[in-house]
Amino acid sequence: MITLDITSQPTVGSFVARDYRTAAVFQKYGIDFCCKGGKTVHEVCKNKNIDENELLHQLDHVSRQTEGQAIDFQSWSPDLLADYIEKNIIDTLNK
């Protein structure tokens, strides 16, 4: 399980970088976690009129799930990470 610090105005991208499973929550709400991942959750929720507490609750719920082992992307080399993103995230978004 990866603990997400939801008290320090984290960016959307930081959630996904720490736990890729949170990408599904952002995608559900139509939140760009890639190109606009530098925005804080607070900013995005305010701009899209999304209940911030509900979104944070869903992110926390997803990050606490223990199905399978969480992948430690932060330990990967940039080349390996870029290849994974291209094959598993970008290709999926383009379908």
Buried (B, 14 or more C-beta within 10 A) or exposed (E): EBEBEBEEEBBBBBBBBBBBBBBEBBBEBEBBBBEEBEBBBBBBBEEEEBEBEEBBEBBBEBBEEEEEEBEEBEEEEEEEBEEBBEEEBEEEEEE
